[in-house]
Amino acid sequence: MQLLAQIVTGLVALIHVYIVLLETVLFQSRGRRVFGLTQEKADIVQPAMSNQGCYNGFLVAALVVGFMHPNPAIASAFTVFGLACVAVAGVWGGVTVKRSILLIQTLPAVVALALHFA
């Protein structure tokens, strides 16, 4: 079960690496299309999206520390913290931005958390 938890956690991390890229360096190209924004709207929201991408990068960092820290208790704490933050952010995004965020972001994080504690 622990291996499956690590695989799903890795998937969550990879999803967030992609989100970071969409919200920062790829925002004016691929990101704008993924988020369905006109060029005019993209120009207005780009600074906020870049900031949001930075926060998503911190979520990735927590999950990476969870994978790499040599102390299992500390690694677990980082993993649980990162997944819980992803889940909460996903719920908030699903409520305030787009419901599909619940499936893309929240569901994988909740599944990974459940597997982590199974």
Contacts in CASP RR format, 6 or more apart in sequence:
PFRMAT RR
TARGET T0000
AUTHOR 0000-0000-0000
METHOD contacts of the structure
MODEL  1
MQLLAQIVTGLVALIHVYIVLLETVLFQSRGRRVFGLTQEKADIVQPAMS
NQGCYNGFLVAALVVGFMHPNPAIASAFTVFGLACVAVAGVWGGVTVKRS
ILLIQTLPAVVALALHFA
1 115 0 8 1.000
1 118 0 8 1.000
2 115 0 8 1.000
4 115 0 8 1.000
5 112 0 8 1.000
5 115 0 8 1.000
5 116 0 8 1.000
5 118 0 8 1.000
6 67 0 8 1.000
8 108 0 8 1.000
8 111 0 8 1.000
8 112 0 8 1.000
8 115 0 8 1.000
9 63 0 8 1.000
9 67 0 8 1.000
9 79 0 8 1.000
9 83 0 8 1.000
9 112 0 8 1.000
9 116 0 8 1.000
10 63 0 8 1.000
10 67 0 8 1.000
10 112 0 8 1.000
11 108 0 8 1.000
11 112 0 8 1.000
12 63 0 8 1.000
12 83 0 8 1.000
12 86 0 8 1.000
12 108 0 8 1.000
12 109 0 8 1.000
12 112 0 8 1.000
13 60 0 8 1.000
13 63 0 8 1.000
13 64 0 8 1.000
13 67 0 8 1.000
15 104 0 8 1.000
15 105 0 8 1.000
15 108 0 8 1.000
16 56 0 8 1.000
16 57 0 8 1.000
16 59 0 8 1.000
16 60 0 8 1.000
16 63 0 8 1.000
16 86 0 8 1.000
17 57 0 8 1.000
17 60 0 8 1.000
19 53 0 8 1.000
19 56 0 8 1.000
19 105 0 8 1.000
20 53 0 8 1.000
20 54 0 8 1.000
20 56 0 8 1.000
20 57 0 8 1.000
20 60 0 8 1.000
22 30 0 8 1.000
22 31 0 8 1.000
22 34 0 8 1.000
22 35 0 8 1.000
23 31 0 8 1.000
23 49 0 8 1.000
23 50 0 8 1.000
23 52 0 8 1.000
23 53 0 8 1.000
23 56 0 8 1.000
24 49 0 8 1.000
24 50 0 8 1.000
24 53 0 8 1.000
24 54 0 8 1.000
27 42 0 8 1.000
27 46 0 8 1.000
27 49 0 8 1.000
27 50 0 8 1.000
28 42 0 8 1.000
28 46 0 8 1.000
32 39 0 8 1.000
32 42 0 8 1.000
35 42 0 8 1.000
35 49 0 8 1.000
37 45 0 8 1.000
55 89 0 8 1.000
56 89 0 8 1.000
59 82 0 8 1.000
59 85 0 8 1.000
59 86 0 8 1.000
59 89 0 8 1.000
62 78 0 8 1.000
62 79 0 8 1.000
62 81 0 8 1.000
62 82 0 8 1.000
62 85 0 8 1.000
63 78 0 8 1.000
63 79 0 8 1.000
63 82 0 8 1.000
63 83 0 8 1.000
65 75 0 8 1.000
65 78 0 8 1.000
66 74 0 8 1.000
66 75 0 8 1.000
66 76 0 8 1.000
66 78 0 8 1.000
66 79 0 8 1.000
67 75 0 8 1.000
67 79 0 8 1.000
68 75 0 8 1.000
69 75 0 8 1.000
69 78 0 8 1.000
76 116 0 8 1.000
79 116 0 8 1.000
80 113 0 8 1.000
80 116 0 8 1.000
83 109 0 8 1.000
83 112 0 8 1.000
83 113 0 8 1.000
83 116 0 8 1.000
84 109 0 8 1.000
84 113 0 8 1.000
86 105 0 8 1.000
86 106 0 8 1.000
86 109 0 8 1.000
87 105 0 8 1.000
87 106 0 8 1.000
87 109 0 8 1.000
87 110 0 8 1.000
87 113 0 8 1.000
89 105 0 8 1.000
90 101 0 8 1.000
90 102 0 8 1.000
90 105 0 8 1.000
90 106 0 8 1.000
90 109 0 8 1.000
91 102 0 8 1.000
91 106 0 8 1.000
93 101 0 8 1.000
93 102 0 8 1.000
93 105 0 8 1.000
94 100 0 8 1.000
94 101 0 8 1.000
94 102 0 8 1.000
94 106 0 8 1.000
END
